[in-house]
Amino acid sequence: MLRVGINGYGTIGKRVADAVRSQPDMTVAGVAKRTPNYEAQVARDRGFPLYAADDRGHRFEAAGLDVHGDVRDLVGASDVVVDATPSGVGAQNRSIYEELGTPAIYQGGEDPDVAPVSFNARANYGDARDADAARVVSCNTTGLSRLLAPLREACGVRKVRATLVRRGGDPAQTGRGPINDTVPDPVSIPSHHGPDLQTIFPDIDVDTMGMKVPATLMHTHALTITLDGDPSARAVRDLLAEESRVLVVPEHLGIDGAGKLTDYTGDAGRPRGDVWENCVWAESITCRDGPGGTDLSLFQAIHQEADVVPENVDAVRAVADMADRETSVRRTNEALGVGSGLVTHEPSRVADAADD
């Protein structure tokens, strides 16, 4: 069993810890926290060995929480560490991982140069096999990479134009915003998502624009992708529906937004209501002839708290060189329930959108 340490037990770290514990070939070596807050209490209650970041062990002891040591002790007890600390902190922790010779998985909030590989399981799993470290790209870039990889293989991708409507903050981030506004973020073009996507697909021409809105549920992408091939909307739907981490949402479910998506997954029994998959609205998929090829347009929703979780598990297997991509993705999906218990795609029952 591979021993995986989780440095940072917040929005992403707590989900990764649960995901690692569910895997047949991994165990949680422990989790590190900076403060003895409610998440530290939950970690203790779930039976995860608790470590204190920095020299703050006395604060945990004062709160009645026993700790097993500090971050260095956690790293020493781990075969691989997932760094789920706030943006910028992972880069500060890199020296510890390198000194102790423990491969590390960083998150998309870090600069790409924190690791030799920017990682997405569907797009470039093999690049991270037996690497010293890998950076799982951000939630938005993960969603874009999952979508583009099969389209690139089946049709060829010439150009991507994406507008990303981003939630103002996660549900627990009471200090985030905007509260009553719609904010270009950034107002400069392109947003950082385009260059980040090019760390996965350096040959793809991509323009991205971002904005923040007063919501906490999910991000929404409005995409137009110019393809080399000439697929129909039906063919694209069928192609995407074959992807285990893409949920093509049929019209008959009556899901018209992120609120109903999260309500649906909660009703379906997903832990925390998490949506690990891209959610592509079937009726939005439209193909038209464009000046440079076929223009594919669609809307997709990305659950920022959850979609990178299976990617982190696969990245752990990749740097530990435990399995090939197909094996790792299958194990991760089966253990978590990715792609199951929601929509079963039946191409013959899906109405075709107009192809102009």
N, C-alpha and C positions, 0 to 999 in steps of 0.2 A: 504494500500500500504506500502510495506516494504521500509524504507529509507536506501539507500546504499551509503556510502561515498567511494570515490576512492582516496586513498593517493598515489600520483604519477600518472602523466598524460603523460607518454611516450609511447613507442611502445605497451606495453600491456595495460596500464591504459586507454589510449584513446579508445582502442577497447572494453575494458570491460565496460566503461562508455556508449558507444553507444549501446552495447548489453543489459545492464541493462535498459536503457531508452526504449528499444523495448519490454520489458517484460510486460505482463498484470497485474502483481502483485508486481511490483517494481517501484521505482522512484529514480533518482540520487539526493542525498542530497547535493552533491557538490564534487569538485575535488580540490586536493592540488598540488601545483607546487612549486619548489624551485626557479625557475628563470622565469622572464616574457618574455619568448621566443615565437616563432611562435606557439608552441603548446598551450601556455596560451592564446594567441589571439584566436585560434580556439575554445578552451573551452568556452571563453566568447561569441564568435559568435554563438556557439551552445546553448547558454542559460544555461550553467551549472554554479551554484554558485562557485566562485573561492576563494580558501583559500591559504594563503601563508605559506609555510613550514618555521619552525623556526621563527625568528623575522625579516623576510625580506619584510614585507608589504610595507615599504617605496619604495623599488625598483619597485614594481608593480604600486604603485601610481605615481611614476615618469614616468612610461611608459604609463600612462593613463588607467590603469586597476584597477577597484575597487575590493577590497577583502572584504570578509565577516568575516575575522578573521584568526586565525592560525590553525594548525593541531588539537590541543585540542578542538577548537570550532567545527571543522568538525566532530570529533569523537563524541562529545556531541550531535550533530544534527543527528547522524546516528544510525540505529538499528544494522547494520552490516557494517564493514569496509573491503574493499578489499585493501590490501597493495601491490601496484605495484611499489614500490620504488626499486632502484638498489640493487643487492645482498648484504646482510649484513646489510642494513639499516632497513629492516623489523624487524630483531631481536632487534635492538636498539629502535624501536617504540613499541615493545611489552609491555613495562611497562605502556605506556599511555593507550593502549587498556584495559589492565587488571585493571588499577586504575579506569577507567571510566566504567568498566563492559560492554564493547562493544565487541561482538565476532568479530574475525578477520580472514580473508582469506589471507594467505601468498603465495608467489610464490616459484617455484622450486629452485631458486638460494639460498634460505635460507637452513641452515642445518635442517635435519629432526626433531631435538629436539625443533625447534621453536614452534611446535604445537603437540598436542597429536595424530593427525591423518595425514598421508600422503594420499592424496585424488585423486581418479579417479572415475568418475561417473559410468562407466561401470563395474568397478571391485569391489568397496567397498563403494558405496554411503552410505549404512546403518551405517557404522562405524562413520560417521561424523554427524549423526542426533543429534541435540541438544548439540553438542560439544562446548566447549569454543572457539575453533579455529581449523582451518584445513590448511594444506599446499598442494596446488595444485602442483603436481609434474611437473618436467620440460617438455618442449615441446617434447623432445625425449622419456622420460619415459612415458608421456601421450600416445604417438603413440605406444610404445611397449605394454603398458597395454591394450589399446583398441584392439590390435591384439590378445594378449594372452588370454584375458578373455573368449571369445567364444571358442577358441581352447581348452582351459583347461576344459571347461564345456563339450564339445562334445567329446573330444578325450583323454584328459589327456596330460600333458606336462612333459616330463622328463628332457629335456636339451634345453637351448637356447644358440646359438652362434651368435653374432651380431657384424658386423663391421659398424660403423657409420661414414659416410663421411659428415662432417659438414661444413656449410658455414662459411667463415671467419668473416663475420659481417652482420648485417642487412643493408638494402640499405642506411639508414640515418646515419650509424655509420662510418663516414669518417676516424676515427682514428683506426679502427680495421684492421686486416690482417689475413693471409698473402696476399701480393700483387702478388707475382710471385713465389709461392712455394707450396709444399705439405708437411704438417707438422704432424707427429704423435703427437696427443694431447689427453691424455698424452702419453709419450713414454713408461711409465710403464703400465702393464696389471694386472688386468682389469682396464678399465676406470671407472669413477665414476658412469656411467649409470647402471652398473650391481647392485652394492649395492643400488642405488636409486630404481631400479625396485623391489628389494627384500623388500623395505618398503611397497610395495603393495602386493607382492606375496612372502612371506618369505620362502615358501617351494620349490620354483623353483630354479634349478641349472642353473646359467647363467654366461656366459663369454662375456665380451664386450671389443671391441677395438675401439678407436676413432682416427680420423684424421681431420685436417682442410685443406680446399682448397680455392683458390682465387675466391669465388663466394658469392653472397649475396641473392640468391633466396630461397633455401630450403635445408633441410638435406635429405640425401638418406641413407637408411638402406639396407644392404645385410644380410639376415637372413637364418640360417638353424636351424630348430626347430625339435627336436626328440619327436614324439608323441607316446603315448601308443597304440592308436587305429591304424587302417589300412585304412584310408580314401583315396579316389582317389583325383586327382587334381581337377576334376569337383566338387566333394563334398565339398572340401575346398573353392573353388570359390563361390559356392552357399551359404555356411555358412557365409562367410565374406560379401557377397553382401546383406545379411539380416540385417547387422549391419548399423544403420543409420549414424554412424560417420566413416564409412569405404567406400571409393569410389574405387570399382574395375574397373580399367581403361581398356576398351576393346581395342583390337589391331586395330580395324577398324578406331578409332579416329586418329591414326597416332601421338599420343603423346609419344615422345621418351625421354623426359627429363623434368626437372623442369621449364625450360623456357616456353615450350608449355603448361604446366599445369597452370602456372600463367597467361599466355596469354588467355587460355581458360576460366578461371574463371573471368578474367576481361571482356572478351567479353560477358560472361553470365550475367554480371551486378552485380557481387559481389562487395560490398564496399571494396575499396582499393585492389581489386583482391584477397581477402582473401580466403584461402583454409582451412576451419575448419575441414575437414575430413582427415584421413589417405588416401593416394593414393597408391593403390597396383596395380602393373601392372599384368593384368590377365595372359598374356603369360609367365610370370616369375614363376608362381605357379607350382611347380613340386614336386611330391611325389616319393620317392625311398625307397626300403628296406634297412635299416641300421642295424648295429650290435646290437643296443639297442632298435629298434622299427622302425617306419616309419619316415624317414627324409623329412620334408617339407622345401623347399627352395623357397624364393621369394625376390623381391625388393619392397620397399615402400618408398614414399617421404613424408616428414613432413614439413609443413609450420610453421616455428618457430615463426612467428609473430602472428599466428592466432589459432593454434589448441587448445591452453589452454583457449581460450576465453569462449566457451560454458561450459567448466569444471568449470570456476570461477563462472558462473551464477548458475550452479547446486550446487556448494559448498555453495553459499550464502543460497539457499533454504534448504540445508541439516542442516547447523548449526542453522538456524532459525526454523527448524523443521516445514517447511511449506507444504511439500509434500513428497510422497514416490518417489523412483527412477524413476519409469515408468512415473509418472505424470510430474515430473520435467524435465526429458529429453525430453518428448514430447512438453511441453510448450516452452522450450528453443529452440528446433529445429524448431518449427513452427514459433516462433517470428523472428528468425534469417534467416530461410530458409536453415538450415543445411540439407544436403542430397537431396535437391530439385533443380530443374532447371538444373541439369547436366546429369548424365547417368542413364537411367532406365535399370535395370538388367533383361535380359531375358535368363534364363539358357539354353533354347533349341537352342539358336542361338550362344552360345559360344563354340568354338572348344575346344576339350579336349587336353591338353598337354600330352605328353608321360609319362606313369607311368612305371618305370623300376622295 
